[in-house]
Amino acid sequence: MRNVLDCINAFIPLLSTEYELVLGRKGVSVTLRISFDKKDCFHLMGLQYLVDRPELSRDRGRVFDEIADGTITIEKIESSDFYNKIEQRVHFLPLLEQMIDSNDTVFKYNKKANVYSMIEADYLRKNHMEGKNLFLFLSNDEGDNYFCRSFFPEEKMDYSKNQASWTLLYKKKIDLSTRIETVLYNRIK
């Protein structure tokens, strides 16, 4: 099983990465620019559910740094009575970059289509990796800027059911430190 340090180490390269996706459906196209922040990693791992770990209930960016430098240990986090709730998330989150790099389906997310969902998101990515369906929810920050709102493997419910799928038309990955752009997919040509 992967651990929270694996999540942090996989997330660090994403902090200087931006993705640009162009999606199309029925003659309409939308652009999504996905960027990453340390505080988002906290939520994607599900650390907010470990309510019995007081060292986690402060600035999420600082918690990220303290896990990275060993101030907050893997053992301390895994000793939470609630760790079993997030163990699968933590195991699969290091696959996030590979998941976004792939050209799997993107759905416009309609919360009303999933009666029991409390997730406020605009788009949903569904990928099948290591024998599991993984869901990544994207929310609009402002304009065409998006961030990763939530992430988890499928358990009882397929969140893509009754959602409108969009076609990927174009995708590029931008290294913000070097400004090098890599086109991952281009159907627009």
C-alpha positions as CSV (number, residue, x, y, z in Angstrom):
1,M,0.0,0.0,0.0
2,R,1.2,3.5,-0.8
3,N,1.2,6.1,2.0
4,V,0.8,9.8,2.5
5,L,4.4,10.5,1.8
6,D,4.0,8.8,-1.6
7,C,1.1,11.1,-2.2
8,I,3.2,14.2,-1.3
9,N,6.1,13.1,-3.4
10,A,3.8,12.5,-6.4
11,F,2.1,15.8,-5.9
12,I,5.2,18.0,-5.7
13,P,5.9,17.9,-9.5
14,L,2.3,18.9,-10.1
15,L,2.8,22.1,-8.2
16,S,4.7,23.5,-11.2
17,T,2.4,22.0,-13.8
18,E,-0.7,23.2,-15.5
19,Y,-2.9,21.3,-17.9
20,E,-5.0,22.8,-20.6
21,L,-7.9,20.7,-21.9
22,V,-10.3,21.6,-24.6
23,L,-13.5,19.5,-24.5
24,G,-16.4,19.5,-27.0
25,R,-20.0,18.4,-27.0
26,K,-22.7,19.1,-29.6
27,G,-20.8,21.9,-31.3
28,V,-19.8,23.6,-28.0
29,S,-16.2,23.7,-26.7
30,V,-14.9,24.6,-23.3
31,T,-11.4,25.1,-22.0
32,L,-10.2,23.9,-18.6
33,R,-6.9,25.0,-17.2
34,I,-6.1,22.7,-14.2
35,S,-3.5,23.9,-11.7
36,F,-2.4,22.5,-8.3
37,D,-1.9,23.8,-4.8
38,K,-0.5,22.1,-1.7
39,K,-3.7,22.7,0.2
40,D,-5.6,20.7,-2.5
41,C,-3.4,17.6,-1.8
42,F,-4.6,17.6,1.8
43,H,-8.2,17.3,0.8
44,L,-7.5,14.8,-2.1
45,M,-5.9,12.5,0.4
46,G,-8.9,12.9,2.7
47,L,-6.9,14.1,5.7
48,Q,-9.9,16.2,6.8
49,Y,-11.5,12.9,8.0
50,L,-8.8,12.2,10.5
51,V,-10.5,14.3,13.2
52,D,-8.5,12.6,16.0
53,R,-5.2,13.9,14.7
54,P,-4.9,17.5,16.0
55,E,-1.6,18.2,14.1
56,L,-3.7,18.0,10.9
57,S,-6.2,20.7,11.9
58,R,-4.3,23.8,10.8
59,D,-3.0,25.4,7.6
60,R,-3.2,22.7,4.9
61,G,-0.1,24.0,3.1
62,R,1.9,23.8,6.2
63,V,0.6,20.2,6.9
64,F,1.8,19.3,3.4
65,D,5.3,20.7,4.1
66,E,5.4,18.9,7.5
67,I,4.5,15.5,6.0
68,A,7.2,16.1,3.3
69,D,9.9,17.0,5.8
70,G,8.9,14.2,8.3
71,T,7.7,16.5,11.1
72,I,4.3,14.8,10.8
73,T,5.1,11.1,10.4
74,I,3.3,8.4,8.3
75,E,2.9,6.4,11.5
76,K,1.2,9.2,13.3
77,I,-1.3,9.7,10.4
78,E,-1.9,5.9,10.0
79,S,-2.5,5.6,13.8
80,S,-5.8,7.6,13.4
81,D,-8.9,5.6,14.3
82,F,-10.3,6.9,11.0
83,Y,-7.4,6.1,8.7
84,N,-9.2,3.1,7.2
85,K,-11.7,5.6,5.7
86,I,-9.0,7.2,3.6
87,E,-6.6,4.3,3.0
88,Q,-7.8,3.6,-0.6
89,R,-7.6,7.3,-1.5
90,V,-4.1,7.5,-0.2
91,H,-3.1,4.3,-2.1
92,F,-4.4,5.6,-5.5
93,L,-3.6,9.3,-5.2
94,P,0.0,9.0,-6.4
95,L,-1.5,7.9,-9.8
96,L,-3.0,11.4,-10.2
97,E,-0.6,12.7,-12.8
98,Q,-0.8,9.5,-14.8
99,M,-4.6,9.8,-14.6
100,I,-4.7,13.3,-15.9
101,D,-2.1,12.5,-18.6
102,S,-4.4,9.8,-19.9
103,N,-7.2,10.5,-22.4
104,D,-10.0,8.9,-20.4
105,T,-13.5,10.2,-20.3
106,V,-14.4,13.7,-18.9
107,F,-18.0,14.3,-17.8
108,K,-19.8,17.6,-17.1
109,Y,-20.8,16.9,-13.5
110,N,-24.4,17.3,-12.5
111,K,-24.8,16.8,-8.8
112,K,-28.5,16.3,-9.1
113,A,-27.9,13.1,-11.2
114,N,-26.3,11.6,-8.1
115,V,-28.9,11.9,-5.4
116,Y,-26.6,11.0,-2.5
117,S,-23.6,13.1,-3.5
118,M,-22.6,16.2,-1.6
119,I,-19.8,17.0,-4.0
120,E,-19.8,20.5,-5.5
121,A,-17.9,20.1,-8.8
122,D,-18.1,21.1,-12.4
123,Y,-16.4,18.2,-14.2
124,L,-15.6,14.6,-13.4
125,R,-12.8,12.4,-14.7
126,K,-13.2,8.7,-14.6
127,N,-10.2,6.4,-15.1
128,H,-9.7,2.7,-14.7
129,M,-6.3,2.0,-13.1
130,E,-4.9,-0.9,-11.2
131,G,-8.3,-2.7,-11.4
132,K,-10.3,0.2,-9.9
133,N,-12.4,3.0,-11.2
134,L,-11.0,6.3,-10.0
135,F,-12.9,9.5,-9.8
136,L,-11.4,13.0,-9.9
137,F,-13.8,16.0,-9.5
138,L,-12.8,19.4,-10.9
139,S,-14.2,22.7,-9.7
140,N,-14.1,26.1,-11.3
141,D,-11.9,28.6,-9.6
142,E,-12.5,31.6,-11.9
143,G,-12.7,32.0,-15.7
144,D,-11.4,28.8,-17.2
145,N,-9.2,27.9,-14.2
146,Y,-10.0,24.7,-12.4
147,F,-8.6,22.8,-9.4
148,C,-9.0,19.2,-8.1
149,R,-11.9,19.3,-5.7
150,S,-12.1,15.6,-4.7
151,F,-10.6,12.2,-5.5
152,F,-11.4,8.7,-4.5
153,P,-11.7,5.1,-5.9
154,E,-15.2,3.7,-6.7
155,E,-16.7,1.9,-3.8
156,K,-20.5,1.5,-4.0
157,M,-21.5,4.1,-6.6
158,D,-20.4,4.9,-10.1
159,Y,-20.4,8.7,-10.1
160,S,-20.2,8.9,-13.9
161,K,-23.7,7.3,-14.2
162,N,-26.2,9.7,-15.8
163,Q,-23.5,12.3,-16.4
164,A,-23.0,13.9,-19.9
165,S,-19.6,12.8,-21.4
166,W,-17.6,15.4,-23.3
167,T,-15.1,14.6,-26.0
168,L,-11.5,15.5,-25.5
169,L,-10.3,17.6,-28.4
170,Y,-7.0,18.9,-27.2
171,K,-4.7,18.5,-24.2
172,K,-1.4,20.1,-23.3
173,K,0.8,19.9,-20.2
174,I,2.8,23.0,-19.2
175,D,5.8,23.0,-17.0
176,L,5.4,26.4,-15.3
177,S,9.1,26.6,-14.2
178,T,10.5,26.1,-17.8
179,R,7.4,27.2,-19.8
180,I,7.9,24.0,-21.8
181,E,4.6,22.9,-23.3
182,T,3.9,19.2,-24.2
183,V,0.9,18.4,-26.4
184,L,-0.6,15.2,-25.0
185,Y,-3.5,15.0,-27.4
186,N,-4.7,16.9,-30.5
187,R,-7.8,16.1,-32.4
188,I,-8.3,19.7,-33.6
189,K,-5.5,19.8,-36.2
